[in-house]
């Protein structure tokens, strides 16, 4: 089992990024791959969780050990698979997520794609009182992107929302609002979109 990977970030798309180590490119799924855009062609370190299925060996990546632990707690809940857990963690408001679980806030939890009332209640039942040590983490803000803005940034962000499981209707609603915001990076558009999704 892998604990972490250190290598050069060589590729990013809405579903995963590729980290090359010793001539091998590892495909690693993340909630928001674009948060690493400013690290393209640079060395990065990702904590890794490996899932071995009959038809695939999958790698999931995290910025910190705390993030990885939160992911593992989420996938331990009946009804939440790795893709749903990544979608839940993509908003990066982990303190808000933990608080919602502690307070039994079903309405907040059902705003995540793929999380219905029953799954939200199961999350509260299984995780309440078990996430305290993960709530003090700082929000991800290590990498500020400074490159020139790309006309495809908004469409990449919308594709990333689709990859996380949001419906076309939900995506079109936030896309309309984000069209009014000029010159943002893909990561910035995606962060804003996820905040808007949580306000619906």
One Martini backbone bead per residue (centre of mass of N, CA, C, O) as a GRO file, in nm:
protein
  200
    1UNK     BB    1   0.097   0.036   0.022
    2UNK     BB    2   0.052   0.366  -0.019
    3UNK     BB    3   0.135   0.688   0.115
    4UNK     BB    4   0.328   0.837  -0.103
    5UNK     BB    5   0.408   1.084  -0.365
    6UNK     BB    6   0.702   1.182  -0.556
    7UNK     BB    7   0.678   1.424  -0.828
    8UNK     BB    8   0.598   1.513  -1.153
    9UNK     BB    9   0.376   1.727  -1.289
   10UNK     BB   10   0.227   1.653  -1.625
   11UNK     BB   11  -0.103   1.635  -1.573
   12UNK     BB   12  -0.438   1.788  -1.634
   13UNK     BB   13  -0.777   1.716  -1.535
   14UNK     BB   14  -1.098   1.681  -1.410
   15UNK     BB   15  -1.022   1.376  -1.289
   16UNK     BB   16  -0.696   1.406  -1.310
   17UNK     BB   17  -0.354   1.334  -1.245
   18UNK     BB   18   0.003   1.334  -1.329
   19UNK     BB   19   0.275   1.147  -1.180
   20UNK     BB   20   0.623   1.141  -1.216
   21UNK     BB   21   0.816   0.835  -1.137
   22UNK     BB   22   1.069   0.682  -1.261
   23UNK     BB   23   0.909   0.685  -1.557
   24UNK     BB   24   0.624   0.691  -1.408
   25UNK     BB   25   0.275   0.740  -1.461
   26UNK     BB   26   0.044   0.857  -1.223
   27UNK     BB   27  -0.294   0.814  -1.175
   28UNK     BB   28  -0.474   1.079  -0.995
   29UNK     BB   29  -0.741   1.127  -0.795
   30UNK     BB   30  -0.939   1.429  -0.746
   31UNK     BB   31  -1.149   1.678  -0.658
   32UNK     BB   32  -0.919   1.923  -0.745
   33UNK     BB   33  -0.678   1.935  -0.977
   34UNK     BB   34  -0.652   2.260  -1.030
   35UNK     BB   35  -0.493   2.336  -0.764
   36UNK     BB   36  -0.214   2.242  -0.934
   37UNK     BB   37  -0.149   2.429  -1.183
   38UNK     BB   38   0.116   2.584  -1.067
   39UNK     BB   39   0.274   2.280  -1.063
   40UNK     BB   40   0.342   2.237  -1.340
   41UNK     BB   41   0.643   2.074  -1.382
   42UNK     BB   42   0.657   1.998  -1.078
   43UNK     BB   43   0.723   1.912  -0.762
   44UNK     BB   44   0.527   1.673  -0.574
   45UNK     BB   45   0.310   1.586  -0.288
   46UNK     BB   46   0.113   1.284  -0.231
   47UNK     BB   47  -0.132   1.139  -0.079
   48UNK     BB   48  -0.230   0.786  -0.075
   49UNK     BB   49  -0.501   0.585  -0.211
   50UNK     BB   50  -0.566   0.241  -0.266
   51UNK     BB   51  -0.769   0.071  -0.515
   52UNK     BB   52  -0.868  -0.272  -0.559
   53UNK     BB   53  -0.990  -0.413  -0.846
   54UNK     BB   54  -1.069  -0.632  -1.085
   55UNK     BB   55  -1.044  -0.380  -1.324
   56UNK     BB   56  -0.867  -0.195  -1.107
   57UNK     BB   57  -0.615   0.051  -1.020
   58UNK     BB   58  -0.655   0.303  -0.773
   59UNK     BB   59  -0.579   0.656  -0.724
   60UNK     BB   60  -0.577   0.874  -0.438
   61UNK     BB   61  -0.543   1.224  -0.364
   62UNK     BB   62  -0.353   1.426  -0.112
   63UNK     BB   63  -0.219   1.693   0.065
   64UNK     BB   64  -0.289   1.540   0.338
   65UNK     BB   65  -0.336   1.333   0.602
   66UNK     BB   66  -0.609   1.453   0.688
   67UNK     BB   67  -0.749   1.420   0.417
   68UNK     BB   68  -0.720   1.115   0.402
   69UNK     BB   69  -0.876   1.052   0.664
   70UNK     BB   70  -1.143   1.173   0.572
   71UNK     BB   71  -1.185   0.988   0.332
   72UNK     BB   72  -1.184   0.718   0.493
   73UNK     BB   73  -1.433   0.790   0.660
   74UNK     BB   74  -1.633   0.828   0.428
   75UNK     BB   75  -1.597   0.534   0.292
   76UNK     BB   76  -1.714   0.388   0.556
   77UNK     BB   77  -1.980   0.473   0.451
   78UNK     BB   78  -2.273   0.380   0.361
   79UNK     BB   79  -2.296   0.500   0.016
   80UNK     BB   80  -1.979   0.575   0.003
   81UNK     BB   81  -1.760   0.640  -0.236
   82UNK     BB   82  -1.483   0.771  -0.373
   83UNK     BB   83  -1.628   0.976  -0.559
   84UNK     BB   84  -1.809   1.102  -0.340
   85UNK     BB   85  -1.582   1.186  -0.147
   86UNK     BB   86  -1.444   1.382  -0.343
   87UNK     BB   87  -1.691   1.566  -0.384
   88UNK     BB   88  -1.712   1.650  -0.085
   89UNK     BB   89  -1.400   1.759  -0.073
   90UNK     BB   90  -1.386   1.983  -0.304
   91UNK     BB   91  -1.473   2.242  -0.135
   92UNK     BB   92  -1.266   2.259   0.128
   93UNK     BB   93  -1.490   2.263   0.372
   94UNK     BB   94  -1.415   2.074   0.631
   95UNK     BB   95  -1.532   2.221   0.874
   96UNK     BB   96  -1.825   2.231   0.768
   97UNK     BB   97  -1.862   1.927   0.743
   98UNK     BB   98  -1.804   1.851   1.037
   99UNK     BB   99  -2.021   2.033   1.161
  100UNK     BB  100  -2.265   1.901   1.020
  101UNK     BB  101  -2.224   1.625   1.153
  102UNK     BB  102  -2.232   1.719   1.453
  103UNK     BB  103  -2.529   1.872   1.406
  104UNK     BB  104  -2.712   1.714   1.197
  105UNK     BB  105  -2.699   1.845   0.889
  106UNK     BB  106  -2.876   1.733   0.629
  107UNK     BB  107  -2.907   1.971   0.430
  108UNK     BB  108  -2.606   2.016   0.377
  109UNK     BB  109  -2.529   1.720   0.285
  110UNK     BB  110  -2.741   1.713   0.032
  111UNK     BB  111  -2.563   1.911  -0.159
  112UNK     BB  112  -2.418   1.676  -0.241
  113UNK     BB  113  -2.331   1.465  -0.470
  114UNK     BB  114  -2.505   1.162  -0.400
  115UNK     BB  115  -2.660   1.291  -0.140
  116UNK     BB  116  -2.893   1.181   0.053
  117UNK     BB  117  -3.076   1.151   0.330
  118UNK     BB  118  -2.979   0.866   0.411
  119UNK     BB  119  -2.672   0.921   0.383
  120UNK     BB  120  -2.659   1.160   0.576
  121UNK     BB  121  -2.755   1.000   0.825
  122UNK     BB  122  -2.523   0.794   0.812
  123UNK     BB  123  -2.293   0.994   0.855
  124UNK     BB  124  -2.381   1.085   1.134
  125UNK     BB  125  -2.388   0.808   1.271
  126UNK     BB  126  -2.079   0.723   1.197
  127UNK     BB  127  -1.913   1.027   1.256
  128UNK     BB  128  -2.001   1.128   1.510
  129UNK     BB  129  -1.721   1.211   1.713
  130UNK     BB  130  -1.472   1.125   1.478
  131UNK     BB  131  -1.350   1.436   1.362
  132UNK     BB  132  -1.201   1.638   1.555
  133UNK     BB  133  -0.888   1.606   1.456
  134UNK     BB  134  -0.975   1.737   1.152
  135UNK     BB  135  -1.089   2.050   1.206
  136UNK     BB  136  -0.799   2.230   1.209
  137UNK     BB  137  -0.757   2.263   0.928
  138UNK     BB  138  -0.638   2.432   0.675
  139UNK     BB  139  -0.695   2.581   0.406
  140UNK     BB  140  -0.629   2.561   0.081
  141UNK     BB  141  -0.338   2.805   0.003
  142UNK     BB  142  -0.047   2.751  -0.135
  143UNK     BB  143  -0.149   2.801  -0.439
  144UNK     BB  144  -0.087   3.068  -0.658
  145UNK     BB  145  -0.206   3.178  -0.948
  146UNK     BB  146  -0.020   3.373  -1.224
  147UNK     BB  147  -0.123   3.313  -1.481
  148UNK     BB  148  -0.266   3.349  -1.759
  149UNK     BB  149  -0.567   3.360  -1.879
  150UNK     BB  150  -0.810   3.127  -1.994
  151UNK     BB  151  -1.083   3.069  -2.197
  152UNK     BB  152  -1.117   2.759  -2.070
  153UNK     BB  153  -1.160   2.775  -1.760
  154UNK     BB  154  -1.468   2.752  -1.729
  155UNK     BB  155  -1.510   2.484  -1.886
  156UNK     BB  156  -1.326   2.317  -1.701
  157UNK     BB  157  -1.488   2.364  -1.442
  158UNK     BB  158  -1.753   2.237  -1.550
  159UNK     BB  159  -1.628   1.958  -1.603
  160UNK     BB  160  -1.548   1.908  -1.308
  161UNK     BB  161  -1.837   1.904  -1.200
  162UNK     BB  162  -1.924   1.661  -1.365
  163UNK     BB  163  -1.707   1.467  -1.242
  164UNK     BB  164  -1.848   1.501  -0.946
  165UNK     BB  165  -2.188   1.481  -1.021
  166UNK     BB  166  -2.319   1.711  -1.142
  167UNK     BB  167  -2.569   1.851  -1.297
  168UNK     BB  168  -2.655   2.031  -1.570
  169UNK     BB  169  -2.844   2.223  -1.420
  170UNK     BB  170  -2.645   2.310  -1.198
  171UNK     BB  171  -2.420   2.410  -1.387
  172UNK     BB  172  -2.580   2.629  -1.542
  173UNK     BB  173  -2.643   2.804  -1.299
  174UNK     BB  174  -2.340   2.876  -1.224
  175UNK     BB  175  -2.237   2.967  -1.502
  176UNK     BB  176  -2.404   3.223  -1.520
  177UNK     BB  177  -2.263   3.361  -1.276
  178UNK     BB  178  -1.956   3.324  -1.378
  179UNK     BB  179  -1.976   3.499  -1.643
  180UNK     BB  180  -1.946   3.774  -1.465
  181UNK     BB  181  -1.658   3.670  -1.423
  182UNK     BB  182  -1.333   3.772  -1.465
  183UNK     BB  183  -1.035   3.635  -1.498
  184UNK     BB  184  -1.007   3.319  -1.423
  185UNK     BB  185  -0.921   3.040  -1.302
  186UNK     BB  186  -1.008   2.724  -1.280
  187UNK     BB  187  -0.984   2.706  -0.974
  188UNK     BB  188  -1.151   2.962  -0.908
  189UNK     BB  189  -1.411   2.874  -1.046
  190UNK     BB  190  -1.448   2.610  -0.887
  191UNK     BB  191  -1.464   2.729  -0.604
  192UNK     BB  192  -1.708   2.912  -0.662
  193UNK     BB  193  -1.901   2.692  -0.758
  194UNK     BB  194  -1.901   2.526  -0.491
  195UNK     BB  195  -2.019   2.754  -0.319
  196UNK     BB  196  -2.284   2.781  -0.481
  197UNK     BB  197  -2.382   2.490  -0.437
  198UNK     BB  198  -2.407   2.525  -0.115
  199UNK     BB  199  -2.645   2.759  -0.150
  200UNK     BB  200  -2.903   2.610  -0.285
   0.00000   0.00000   0.00000
